[in-house]
Amino acid sequence: MTGVESVMIKFIVPLLMGISSVALAAPGASPATVATNKALAATLAWDDRQDFDFAARGFVAGPVAAVVRDKAGAVLRDFGEDAQFSGAAPATVNPSLWRNAVLLAKAGLFKVTDGIWQVRGYDLSNMTVIKGKTGWIIVDPLTTTEAAAAALALVNKTLGARPVTGVIYTHSHADHFGGGLAVVTPGDAASGKVPVVAPAGFMAETIAENVIAGPAMQRRAEYMFGILLPRGPEAHVSSGLGPTRFGGGIGLVPPNDSIAATGDVRTIDGVRFEFQMTPNTEAPAEMNFYLPDFKALCMAENANGAMHNVLTPRGALVRDAKGWADYLLQARRLYAGKSDVVFTSHFWPRWGSAEVGRYLLLHAQAYAFVHNESVRLMNNGLNGPEIAEAIVLPQALGRAWFNRPNYGSLKFNARAVYQRYLGNFDGDPATLDPLPRGDVAVRYVAAMGGAGKVMALAQEAAAKGANRWAVTLLGHVVRAAPDHAAAKEALAASFEQLAWQAEASPWRDFYLSGALELRNGVKPPVAGGLNGIAANLQVASLLDMMSVRVVPERAQGKPFTVALVIPDMKERHLVTVANGVMIHEMGVGDAADATLTIPRLALLGLVGGRVKAADLLQAGTMQISGDPAVLQRLLGLFEPPKAGFPLVTG
């Protein structure tokens, strides 16, 4: 492992993990869970079988091999697992979510229209393949090199081998570019031999989203995607977007062409593309595109087969629900009337101009409704949880399967709109300065007469099917008395019932992962492959990341400054440490206590701890002028984030 590669381990928690799953204790669905799921099923549009047609249409070939493996032989994706997803929903799975899992359990190569295919079911996302004059144009090369290589092998084996003559990243999330190294070499991209096209801001957003809050975000992602869970009707059944299997290598081949504005056009290997910019929708940097030669519209991840997240439970900046709806309407106006098919980065295509228009309109109306109704209720005095409890999609929107909350949740999205406008404070002075949750737990349990009485109330609530109240009570007991085994088991059991009622996959996986933590303790995940994104980290982003790792007590005492001169980037950064905080400025020429001249990649290795300063000095890669002790003070300021911190029991 090189020093540069080590940065991704020490400072950026890997986006994808290889995990040994642990069996869950599962006594079975309670009568309340069965009744809840039955009541929901009665409201759903089971007579609408359109998605079953669309998900199967155009099937060309199944996977070449039964599994996808990493270099060490570990199984990353077992296509045989999909066989379990058929028939009626088990009692332990929400019927709407089970339908989602059944539809997504279809892996292989599918024809979208003449000259366009998709590989689906190999990864969380789809890889789209467009036939150019001389080769394949790849759209969104999946999450890992292993998955992308297997997908491209299926394409070449089935359709005939052709070189890759273009790559398009629709947006700045890893499941849409992480397999890029399997389809294009960095040299061919850097030279411009193969166009690699992305929306403006792609690189900055790709690096930035997981840098500052990356460790906390990744810990929550383990829960959101069920990374620690086995797969099956009592455990993880679907991500809501596609199959979830973690591990393998993530890389990033930087784009060599950037789309700046709606209406920008490109011709790649003889194929004409017209782009629509959609920033701050599903991703901070995202774009759709239209293919006039094929009468085909790509909506990236702005349109899906299920409701998406306005705020993802793993954590991110709150997305703009109104802007999202507006861009969907713009796409409908610009392209629906001249499109024979619409395809997306997840799920399956939809065919026919009328269907494209209907799909985009109902999708747009759903996001607009979430925004408008949340704001209306907010302006009537309701807080976030009250809005979430009150909001209901109009029947015409809610019965459309692509608006069902199998991934994003209506309740969570409503709270996100509130948060975007007003933050997490609800305006009640009683919540202006809340007590820490551990302190609250101790005081609540004492005020209610002790853990025994709280447990009795919780058990009574659970027996009546009031599991939301039961987990509220039991959560206090577990935090007030961390060694209370009976409370942990009771809380885990109530989490299970809520999971088996959950229509949104992230909610199901959060509940089940919480139950796993309660029963088995915190099991820090084992990293899979190297995260190739880190080598693209820019110096300003690296310094941002370092700044939030500073232990304030170590940054007291005499202030000091360090100038970082990065010759290969033609950059100079001034780092100032004083009063417990580290700040940095680029392009400032002020004198510093020490000046460090070092290339960007060497700096990444030095900060990552795998390259020693003495070795860099001896090799002539790094030079120091001024007081060298200042550099040692700087490198001693930081602590790594805590890995595998508890989410339930801490």
C-alpha positions as CSV (number, residue, x, y, z in Angstrom):
1,M,0.0,0.0,0.0
2,T,1.4,3.4,-0.9
3,G,1.2,6.5,1.2
4,V,-1.3,8.0,-1.1
5,E,-3.5,4.9,-0.9
6,S,-3.4,5.0,2.9
7,V,-5.2,8.3,3.0
8,M,-8.4,6.6,2.0
9,I,-8.1,4.3,5.0
10,K,-7.0,6.8,7.6
11,F,-9.1,9.8,6.7
12,I,-11.9,8.8,4.2
13,V,-13.8,5.8,5.5
14,P,-14.3,3.5,2.4
15,L,-17.7,4.0,0.7
16,L,-18.3,0.3,0.3
17,M,-17.4,-2.5,2.7
18,G,-17.1,-6.3,2.7
19,I,-18.9,-7.6,5.7
20,S,-19.4,-11.0,7.3
21,S,-23.1,-11.0,8.1
22,V,-24.5,-12.1,11.4
23,A,-27.7,-14.2,11.8
24,L,-30.6,-12.4,13.3
25,A,-32.9,-13.6,16.1
26,A,-36.4,-13.5,14.6
27,P,-39.4,-14.9,16.5
28,G,-41.9,-13.9,13.7
29,A,-44.2,-11.2,12.7
30,S,-46.6,-10.1,15.5
31,P,-50.4,-9.9,14.8
32,A,-50.1,-6.1,14.7
33,T,-47.4,-6.3,12.0
34,V,-49.5,-8.7,10.0
35,A,-52.5,-6.4,10.3
36,T,-50.5,-3.3,9.4
37,N,-49.1,-4.9,6.3
38,K,-52.5,-6.3,5.3
39,A,-54.1,-2.8,5.7
40,L,-51.5,-1.2,3.5
41,A,-51.8,-3.9,0.9
42,A,-55.5,-3.2,0.6
43,T,-54.7,0.4,-0.5
44,L,-52.1,-0.5,-3.2
45,A,-52.7,-0.8,-7.0
46,W,-52.1,-4.5,-7.5
47,D,-54.0,-4.4,-10.7
48,D,-51.3,-2.2,-12.2
49,R,-48.8,-4.8,-13.7
50,Q,-47.0,-2.3,-15.9
51,D,-43.7,-2.5,-14.0
52,F,-43.6,-6.3,-14.4
53,D,-43.8,-5.9,-18.2
54,F,-41.2,-3.1,-18.2
55,A,-38.8,-4.9,-15.9
56,A,-38.7,-8.0,-18.1
57,R,-39.0,-6.3,-21.5
58,G,-36.0,-6.5,-23.7
59,F,-34.2,-9.3,-21.9
60,V,-31.3,-10.5,-23.9
61,A,-29.0,-12.6,-21.7
62,G,-28.4,-13.5,-18.1
63,P,-25.1,-13.3,-16.2
64,V,-22.2,-15.2,-17.7
65,A,-21.1,-16.5,-14.3
66,A,-23.1,-17.3,-11.2
67,V,-21.2,-14.9,-9.1
68,V,-19.0,-11.8,-9.3
69,R,-15.8,-12.1,-7.2
70,D,-13.1,-9.8,-6.1
71,K,-9.4,-10.4,-6.8
72,A,-9.1,-12.5,-3.6
73,G,-12.0,-14.7,-4.7
74,A,-14.6,-13.3,-2.3
75,V,-18.1,-13.3,-3.6
76,L,-19.4,-9.7,-4.2
77,R,-22.6,-10.6,-5.9
78,D,-24.4,-14.0,-6.0
79,F,-27.1,-14.0,-8.6
80,G,-28.5,-17.2,-7.1
81,E,-29.8,-15.3,-4.1
82,D,-32.4,-13.6,-6.4
83,A,-34.4,-16.9,-6.6
84,Q,-35.8,-16.4,-3.1
85,F,-37.6,-13.2,-4.2
86,S,-40.8,-14.6,-5.8
87,G,-44.4,-15.3,-4.8
88,A,-46.5,-13.5,-2.1
89,A,-44.8,-11.3,0.5
90,P,-43.8,-13.1,3.7
91,A,-45.3,-11.9,6.9
92,T,-42.0,-10.3,7.8
93,V,-41.8,-8.0,4.7
94,N,-44.0,-5.1,3.9
95,P,-45.9,-6.1,0.7
96,S,-44.9,-3.0,-1.3
97,L,-41.2,-3.5,-0.4
98,W,-41.4,-7.2,-1.3
99,R,-42.8,-6.3,-4.7
100,N,-39.9,-3.9,-5.1
101,A,-37.4,-6.7,-4.3
102,V,-39.1,-9.2,-6.7
103,L,-38.9,-6.7,-9.5
104,L,-35.3,-5.8,-8.8
105,A,-34.2,-9.5,-8.7
106,K,-33.7,-9.6,-12.5
107,A,-30.1,-9.5,-13.5
108,G,-28.7,-9.5,-17.0
109,L,-28.5,-7.6,-20.3
110,F,-31.6,-5.8,-21.5
111,K,-32.3,-4.0,-24.7
112,V,-33.7,-0.5,-24.2
113,T,-34.2,0.3,-27.9
114,D,-32.2,-0.3,-31.1
115,G,-28.6,0.7,-30.2
116,I,-29.1,1.1,-26.4
117,W,-28.8,-1.6,-23.8
118,Q,-28.6,-1.8,-20.0
119,V,-26.9,-4.2,-17.6
120,R,-29.1,-4.4,-14.6
121,G,-28.9,-6.3,-11.3
122,Y,-25.1,-6.5,-11.2
123,D,-24.8,-3.6,-8.7
124,L,-26.9,-1.0,-6.9
125,S,-27.1,1.0,-10.2
126,N,-27.5,0.3,-13.9
127,M,-24.8,0.4,-16.6
128,T,-26.1,1.7,-19.9
129,V,-24.4,0.9,-23.1
130,I,-24.9,2.9,-26.3
131,K,-23.6,1.7,-29.7
132,G,-21.5,4.3,-31.4
133,K,-19.9,4.2,-34.8
134,T,-16.9,2.3,-33.7
135,G,-17.4,1.3,-30.0
136,W,-19.4,1.4,-26.9
137,I,-20.4,4.6,-25.0
138,I,-20.7,3.6,-21.3
139,V,-23.1,5.6,-19.1
140,D,-22.6,5.2,-15.3
141,P,-20.0,2.3,-15.0
142,L,-21.4,1.0,-11.7
143,T,-19.8,1.1,-8.3
144,T,-16.8,-1.2,-8.4
145,T,-14.3,-2.3,-11.0
146,E,-15.3,-6.0,-10.5
147,A,-19.0,-5.3,-11.2
148,A,-18.2,-3.1,-14.2
149,A,-15.8,-5.6,-15.7
150,A,-18.3,-8.4,-15.3
151,A,-21.0,-6.2,-16.9
152,L,-18.9,-5.2,-19.8
153,A,-17.8,-8.8,-20.3
154,L,-21.5,-9.7,-20.6
155,V,-22.0,-7.0,-23.2
156,N,-19.0,-8.0,-25.3
157,K,-19.8,-11.7,-25.1
158,T,-23.5,-11.2,-26.1
159,L,-23.3,-8.3,-28.6
160,G,-19.8,-8.6,-29.9
161,A,-16.6,-7.1,-28.6
162,R,-16.1,-3.4,-29.2
163,P,-13.8,-0.9,-27.6
164,V,-15.1,1.7,-25.2
165,T,-15.2,5.0,-27.1
166,G,-16.8,7.2,-24.5
167,V,-17.9,7.4,-20.9
168,I,-20.6,9.5,-19.3
169,Y,-21.0,10.1,-15.5
170,T,-24.6,11.3,-14.9
171,H,-23.8,12.5,-11.4
172,S,-21.4,12.6,-8.5
173,H,-22.3,9.5,-6.5
174,A,-19.9,6.6,-6.3
175,D,-22.4,4.0,-7.6
176,H,-22.3,5.8,-11.0
177,F,-18.6,6.2,-11.5
178,G,-16.7,3.8,-9.1
179,G,-16.2,1.1,-11.8
180,G,-14.7,3.5,-14.3
181,L,-11.3,1.9,-14.2
182,A,-12.8,-1.3,-15.7
183,V,-14.0,0.5,-18.8
184,V,-11.4,3.2,-19.5
185,T,-7.8,3.7,-18.6
186,P,-6.7,6.9,-16.8
187,G,-4.2,7.4,-19.7
188,D,-6.8,7.3,-22.4
189,A,-9.0,9.7,-20.4
190,A,-6.1,12.1,-19.6
191,S,-5.0,12.2,-23.2
192,G,-8.6,12.8,-24.5
193,K,-8.5,9.6,-26.6
194,V,-11.7,8.5,-24.8
195,P,-14.2,11.3,-23.9
196,V,-15.2,11.1,-20.3
197,V,-18.1,13.5,-19.7
198,A,-19.6,14.7,-16.5
199,P,-21.7,17.7,-15.2
200,A,-20.0,20.9,-14.1
201,G,-18.7,20.6,-10.5
202,F,-18.5,16.8,-10.6
203,M,-15.0,16.5,-9.2
204,A,-15.5,19.0,-6.4
205,E,-18.8,17.3,-5.3
206,T,-17.4,13.8,-5.7
207,I,-14.6,14.6,-3.3
208,A,-16.4,16.9,-1.0
209,E,-19.6,15.0,-0.1
210,N,-17.9,12.4,2.0
211,V,-14.9,14.3,3.2
212,I,-16.1,16.5,6.1
213,A,-18.7,14.2,7.6
214,G,-17.5,11.0,5.9
215,P,-16.9,8.8,8.9
216,A,-20.3,9.6,10.5
217,M,-22.0,9.3,7.1
218,Q,-20.5,6.0,6.4
219,R,-21.4,4.6,9.8
220,R,-25.0,5.5,9.1
221,A,-24.8,4.1,5.5
222,E,-23.9,0.7,7.0
223,Y,-27.3,0.8,8.7
224,M,-29.2,2.4,5.7
225,F,-28.1,-0.2,3.2
226,G,-28.1,-3.2,5.6
227,I,-24.4,-3.8,5.0
228,L,-24.2,-5.9,8.3
229,L,-27.3,-7.9,7.5
230,P,-27.8,-11.3,5.8
231,R,-30.2,-11.3,2.9
232,G,-33.6,-12.9,3.2
233,P,-37.2,-12.3,4.3
234,E,-36.4,-11.6,7.9
235,A,-33.4,-9.5,7.1
236,H,-32.3,-7.3,4.1
237,V,-34.5,-7.8,1.1
238,S,-33.8,-4.8,-1.1
239,S,-32.0,-1.5,-1.1
240,G,-35.1,0.0,-2.8
241,L,-32.9,0.9,-5.8
242,G,-31.2,-2.3,-6.8
243,P,-29.3,-5.3,-5.3
244,T,-27.0,-4.4,-2.4
245,R,-23.7,-6.2,-2.2
246,F,-20.7,-4.5,-0.8
247,G,-17.0,-4.9,-1.3
248,G,-14.7,-4.6,-4.3
249,G,-12.6,-1.8,-5.6
250,I,-13.8,1.8,-6.2
251,G,-11.9,3.9,-8.6
252,L,-12.3,7.3,-10.2
253,V,-11.2,8.2,-13.7
254,P,-11.5,12.0,-13.7
255,P,-13.6,13.4,-16.5
256,N,-12.0,15.3,-19.4
257,D,-15.1,17.2,-20.5
258,S,-17.6,19.1,-18.4
259,I,-21.2,20.0,-19.3
260,A,-22.0,23.5,-18.1
261,A,-25.5,24.4,-19.2
262,T,-28.8,23.0,-20.4
263,G,-28.8,22.7,-24.1
264,D,-25.0,21.9,-24.4
265,V,-24.5,19.3,-27.0
266,R,-21.7,16.8,-27.7
267,T,-21.1,14.2,-30.4
268,I,-19.3,11.1,-29.1
269,D,-18.3,8.4,-31.5
270,G,-21.0,9.6,-33.9
271,V,-23.8,9.8,-31.3
272,R,-25.4,13.1,-30.6
273,F,-26.1,14.1,-27.0
274,E,-28.2,17.0,-25.7
275,F,-27.8,17.7,-22.0
276,Q,-30.0,19.1,-19.3
277,M,-28.3,20.4,-16.1
278,T,-30.1,19.5,-12.9
279,P,-27.8,20.7,-10.0
280,N,-28.8,20.1,-6.4
281,T,-31.5,17.6,-7.2
282,E,-30.6,13.9,-6.3
283,A,-26.9,14.9,-6.3
284,P,-25.2,18.3,-6.1
285,A,-23.8,17.8,-9.6
286,E,-26.2,15.9,-11.9
287,M,-27.5,16.0,-15.5
288,N,-30.0,14.3,-17.8
289,F,-29.5,13.9,-21.5
290,Y,-31.5,13.3,-24.6
291,L,-30.4,11.2,-27.6
292,P,-32.1,12.6,-30.7
293,D,-30.8,9.8,-33.0
294,F,-32.5,7.2,-30.7
295,K,-35.5,9.3,-29.5
296,A,-34.4,8.2,-26.0
297,L,-34.2,10.3,-22.8
298,C,-31.9,9.5,-19.8
299,M,-33.1,10.9,-16.5
300,A,-30.1,9.9,-14.5
301,E,-31.3,9.4,-10.9
302,N,-33.8,12.3,-11.0
303,A,-36.6,9.9,-11.9
304,N,-36.9,6.4,-10.5
305,G,-39.1,3.4,-9.9
306,A,-39.8,4.5,-6.3
307,M,-39.8,7.7,-4.3
308,H,-36.3,9.0,-3.7
309,N,-34.7,10.8,-0.7
310,V,-35.0,14.6,-0.2
311,L,-32.6,13.8,2.7
312,T,-31.0,10.5,2.8
313,P,-30.9,8.8,6.2
314,R,-27.2,8.2,5.9
315,G,-26.8,11.9,6.0
316,A,-26.1,14.6,3.3
317,L,-27.1,18.1,2.6
318,V,-30.8,18.5,2.3
319,R,-31.9,18.4,-1.3
320,D,-34.1,20.9,-3.0
321,A,-37.5,19.2,-3.5
322,K,-39.0,22.2,-5.3
323,G,-36.0,22.5,-7.7
324,W,-36.2,18.7,-8.3
325,A,-39.8,19.0,-9.3
326,D,-39.0,22.0,-11.6
327,Y,-36.3,20.1,-13.4
328,L,-38.6,17.1,-13.9
329,L,-41.2,19.4,-15.5
330,Q,-38.5,21.1,-17.6
331,A,-37.4,17.7,-18.9
332,R,-41.0,16.8,-19.7
333,R,-41.5,20.0,-21.7
334,L,-38.2,19.7,-23.5
335,Y,-38.1,16.0,-24.3
336,A,-41.2,13.9,-23.5
337,G,-43.0,14.6,-26.7
338,K,-40.1,13.4,-28.8
339,S,-39.1,10.5,-26.7
340,D,-40.0,6.9,-27.5
341,V,-38.3,5.7,-24.3
342,V,-37.0,7.0,-21.0
343,F,-34.3,5.1,-19.1
344,T,-32.7,5.9,-15.7
345,S,-29.6,5.0,-13.6
346,H,-31.7,2.6,-11.5
347,F,-34.8,0.5,-12.2
348,W,-36.1,-0.2,-15.7
349,P,-37.0,1.9,-18.7
350,R,-40.5,3.1,-19.7
351,W,-41.7,3.1,-23.3
352,G,-44.0,5.3,-25.3
353,S,-44.1,9.1,-25.5
354,A,-47.4,9.3,-23.5
355,E,-46.0,7.1,-20.8
356,V,-42.8,9.2,-20.6
357,G,-44.9,12.3,-20.2
358,R,-47.2,10.7,-17.5
359,Y,-44.2,9.4,-15.6
360,L,-42.3,12.7,-15.5
361,L,-45.5,14.6,-14.6
362,L,-46.6,12.4,-11.7
363,H,-43.1,12.2,-10.4
364,A,-42.7,16.0,-10.5
365,Q,-46.1,16.4,-8.8
366,A,-45.1,14.1,-6.0
367,Y,-41.9,16.1,-5.2
368,A,-43.8,19.3,-5.6
369,F,-46.5,18.1,-3.2
370,V,-44.0,17.0,-0.6
371,H,-42.5,20.5,-0.7
372,N,-45.7,22.5,-0.9
373,E,-47.7,20.6,1.7
374,S,-44.8,20.5,4.1
375,V,-44.3,24.3,3.8
376,R,-48.1,24.8,4.2
377,L,-48.2,22.8,7.4
378,M,-45.0,24.4,8.6
379,N,-46.6,27.9,8.1
380,N,-49.6,26.7,10.1
381,G,-47.4,26.0,13.1
382,L,-46.6,22.2,12.8
383,N,-43.1,21.1,13.5
384,G,-41.2,18.4,11.6
385,P,-42.6,15.3,13.2
386,E,-46.1,16.7,13.2
387,I,-45.9,17.4,9.5
388,A,-44.5,13.9,8.9
389,E,-47.5,12.4,10.7
390,A,-50.0,14.5,8.9
391,I,-48.8,14.4,5.3
392,V,-50.4,12.0,2.8
393,L,-49.9,11.9,-0.9
394,P,-53.1,12.4,-2.9
395,Q,-54.4,9.1,-4.1
396,A,-53.6,9.7,-7.8
397,L,-50.0,10.2,-6.9
398,G,-49.7,7.6,-4.1
399,R,-51.1,4.8,-6.3
400,A,-48.4,5.3,-8.9
401,W,-45.9,2.6,-8.0
402,F,-43.0,4.8,-8.9
403,N,-44.1,7.2,-6.2
404,R,-44.2,4.5,-3.5
405,P,-41.7,5.0,-0.6
406,N,-39.6,1.9,-1.2
407,Y,-36.4,4.0,-1.0
408,G,-37.2,7.5,0.0
409,S,-39.8,7.9,2.7
410,L,-42.6,10.5,2.6
411,K,-42.3,11.1,6.4
412,F,-38.5,11.6,6.2
413,N,-38.8,13.8,3.1
414,A,-41.4,16.0,4.8
415,R,-39.1,16.5,7.8
416,A,-36.3,17.3,5.4
417,V,-38.3,20.1,3.8
418,Y,-38.9,21.5,7.3
419,Q,-35.2,21.2,8.1
420,R,-34.2,22.9,4.8
421,Y,-36.2,26.0,5.7
422,L,-36.2,26.1,9.5
423,G,-33.5,23.7,10.8
424,N,-34.0,21.2,13.5
425,F,-35.2,23.6,16.2
426,D,-39.0,23.6,16.3
427,G,-39.5,27.0,17.8
428,D,-40.6,25.7,21.2
429,P,-38.4,27.3,24.0
430,A,-38.5,23.9,25.8
431,T,-36.4,22.4,23.0
432,L,-34.1,25.4,22.6
433,D,-31.4,24.0,24.8
434,P,-32.2,20.2,25.1
435,L,-30.4,17.9,27.5
436,P,-28.0,15.3,26.0
437,R,-29.9,12.1,25.2
438,G,-28.0,10.1,27.9
439,D,-28.9,12.6,30.5
440,V,-32.5,12.6,29.3
441,A,-32.7,8.8,29.5
442,V,-31.5,8.7,33.1
443,R,-33.9,11.4,34.2
444,Y,-36.9,9.9,32.3
445,V,-36.4,6.4,33.8
446,A,-36.0,7.8,37.3
447,A,-39.1,10.0,36.9
448,M,-41.1,7.0,35.7
449,G,-40.2,4.9,38.7
450,G,-37.2,3.0,37.5
451,A,-36.3,0.6,34.7
452,G,-38.8,-2.1,35.8
453,K,-41.8,0.2,35.5
454,V,-40.6,1.5,32.1
455,M,-40.1,-2.0,30.9
456,A,-43.6,-3.0,31.9
457,L,-45.1,0.0,30.1
458,A,-43.0,-0.8,27.0
459,Q,-44.0,-4.5,27.0
460,E,-47.7,-3.5,27.3
461,A,-47.3,-1.1,24.4
462,A,-45.5,-3.7,22.2
463,A,-48.2,-6.3,23.0
464,K,-50.8,-3.8,21.7
465,G,-48.7,-3.2,18.5
466,A,-47.7,0.3,19.6
467,N,-44.0,-0.4,18.8
468,R,-43.2,3.2,18.1
469,W,-44.0,4.1,21.7
470,A,-42.3,0.9,22.9
471,V,-39.0,1.8,21.3
472,T,-39.3,5.3,22.7
473,L,-39.6,3.9,26.2
474,L,-37.0,1.1,25.8
475,G,-34.5,3.5,24.2
476,H,-34.4,5.4,27.4
477,V,-33.9,2.3,29.5
478,V,-31.0,1.1,27.2
479,R,-29.2,4.4,27.4
480,A,-29.8,4.8,31.1
481,A,-28.8,1.2,31.9
482,P,-26.5,0.0,29.1
483,D,-26.1,-3.5,30.7
484,H,-29.8,-4.1,30.9
485,A,-30.0,-7.3,28.8
486,A,-33.8,-7.6,28.9
487,A,-34.3,-4.0,27.8
488,K,-31.9,-4.6,24.9
489,E,-33.7,-7.7,23.7
490,A,-37.1,-6.1,24.1
491,L,-35.9,-3.0,22.1
492,A,-34.5,-5.3,19.4
493,A,-37.8,-7.2,19.2
494,S,-39.7,-4.0,18.7
495,F,-37.2,-2.8,16.1
496,E,-37.8,-6.0,14.2
497,Q,-41.6,-5.5,14.1
498,L,-41.2,-1.9,12.9
499,A,-38.7,-3.2,10.3
500,W,-41.1,-5.8,9.0
501,Q,-43.8,-3.1,8.6
502,A,-41.5,-0.6,6.9
503,E,-42.3,0.2,3.2
504,A,-38.9,2.0,2.8
505,S,-35.9,-0.3,2.6
506,P,-33.6,2.2,4.5
507,W,-36.1,2.2,7.4
508,R,-36.2,-1.6,7.4
509,D,-32.4,-1.9,7.3
510,F,-32.0,0.8,10.0
511,Y,-34.3,-1.0,12.4
512,L,-32.8,-4.4,11.8
513,S,-29.2,-3.1,12.0
514,G,-30.2,-1.5,15.4
515,A,-31.5,-4.9,16.6
516,L,-28.2,-6.5,15.5
517,E,-26.2,-3.9,17.5
518,L,-28.4,-4.5,20.6
519,R,-27.9,-8.3,20.4
520,N,-24.3,-8.6,19.2
521,G,-22.7,-5.3,20.1
522,V,-20.9,-3.0,17.7
523,K,-19.0,-5.0,15.1
524,P,-16.7,-2.6,13.2
525,P,-16.8,-3.4,9.5
526,V,-13.8,-4.8,7.6
527,A,-12.7,-2.7,4.7
528,G,-13.1,-4.2,1.2
529,G,-11.0,-2.8,-1.6
530,L,-9.1,0.4,-1.8
531,N,-11.0,3.6,-2.4
532,G,-9.4,5.1,-5.5
533,I,-11.3,8.3,-5.1
534,A,-8.8,9.5,-2.5
535,A,-5.9,10.0,-4.9
536,N,-8.0,12.8,-6.5
537,L,-8.4,14.7,-3.3
538,Q,-7.4,18.3,-3.8
539,V,-5.2,20.2,-1.3
540,A,-8.0,22.5,-0.1
541,S,-10.3,19.6,0.5
542,L,-7.5,17.7,2.3
543,L,-7.0,20.7,4.6
544,D,-10.7,21.0,5.2
545,M,-10.7,17.4,6.3
546,M,-7.7,17.9,8.5
547,S,-9.3,20.9,10.1
548,V,-12.2,18.8,11.5
549,R,-9.8,16.3,12.9
550,V,-8.0,18.8,15.2
551,V,-8.1,18.1,18.9
552,P,-8.7,21.6,20.3
553,E,-6.4,21.1,23.4
554,R,-3.5,20.3,21.1
555,A,-4.0,23.5,19.1
556,Q,-3.6,25.8,22.1
557,G,-0.4,27.6,23.2
558,K,1.8,29.7,20.9
559,P,0.1,30.3,17.5
560,F,2.0,29.1,14.4
561,T,1.7,29.2,10.7
562,V,2.8,26.8,7.9
563,A,2.9,27.6,4.2
564,L,2.3,24.6,1.9
565,V,3.7,25.1,-1.6
566,I,2.3,22.6,-4.0
567,P,4.5,23.0,-7.2
568,D,2.6,20.5,-9.4
569,M,-0.7,22.4,-8.7
570,K,0.9,25.9,-8.7
571,E,-0.8,26.5,-5.3
572,R,0.3,28.0,-2.0
573,H,-1.8,27.5,1.1
574,L,-1.3,29.3,4.4
575,V,-2.3,27.2,7.5
576,T,-2.8,29.1,10.7
577,V,-3.2,27.3,14.1
578,A,-4.3,29.3,17.1
579,N,-6.9,29.3,19.9
580,G,-7.8,25.6,19.4
581,V,-8.6,25.9,15.7
582,M,-6.9,25.3,12.3
583,I,-7.8,27.5,9.4
584,H,-6.3,27.7,5.9
585,E,-6.3,30.2,3.0
586,M,-5.2,29.6,-0.6
587,G,-3.1,32.1,-2.6
588,V,-2.0,34.1,0.5
589,G,1.6,35.3,0.4
590,D,2.0,36.1,4.1
591,A,5.3,34.9,5.7
592,A,5.0,31.7,7.7
593,D,7.0,30.1,10.6
594,A,7.8,27.2,8.2
595,T,7.3,26.5,4.5
596,L,6.7,23.0,3.2
597,T,7.2,22.5,-0.5
598,I,5.7,19.2,-1.6
599,P,3.7,17.6,-4.5
600,R,0.1,17.0,-3.9
601,L,0.3,13.2,-3.9
602,A,3.2,13.2,-1.5
603,L,1.3,15.4,0.8
604,L,-1.6,13.0,0.8
605,G,0.8,10.2,1.7
606,L,2.4,12.3,4.5
607,V,-0.9,13.2,6.0
608,G,-2.1,9.6,5.7
609,G,0.9,8.4,7.9
610,R,2.3,5.9,5.4
611,V,5.1,8.1,4.1
612,K,7.6,9.5,6.5
613,A,8.8,13.1,6.3
614,A,12.4,11.9,6.6
615,D,12.0,9.7,3.6
616,L,10.5,12.4,1.5
617,L,13.3,14.8,2.6
618,Q,16.0,12.3,1.7
619,A,14.5,11.6,-1.7
620,G,14.3,15.3,-2.4
621,T,10.5,15.1,-2.8
622,M,9.9,17.5,0.0
623,Q,11.7,20.6,1.2
624,I,11.3,22.5,4.5
625,S,12.4,26.0,5.2
626,G,12.0,27.8,8.5
627,D,11.4,26.0,11.8
628,P,10.9,22.2,11.2
629,A,9.5,21.8,14.7
630,V,6.4,23.6,13.5
631,L,5.7,20.8,11.0
632,Q,5.8,18.3,13.9
633,R,3.4,20.4,15.9
634,L,1.0,20.5,12.9
635,L,1.1,16.7,12.3
636,G,0.5,16.1,16.0
637,L,-2.8,18.1,16.1
638,F,-5.1,15.4,14.7
639,E,-7.0,12.3,15.9
640,P,-8.6,9.8,13.5
641,P,-12.4,9.5,13.7
642,K,-13.8,6.8,15.9
643,A,-14.5,3.7,13.8
644,G,-17.7,1.7,14.4
645,F,-19.2,4.0,17.1
646,P,-22.6,2.8,18.4
647,L,-25.8,4.2,17.0
648,V,-28.2,2.6,19.5
649,T,-26.3,1.6,22.6
650,G,-24.0,4.5,23.0
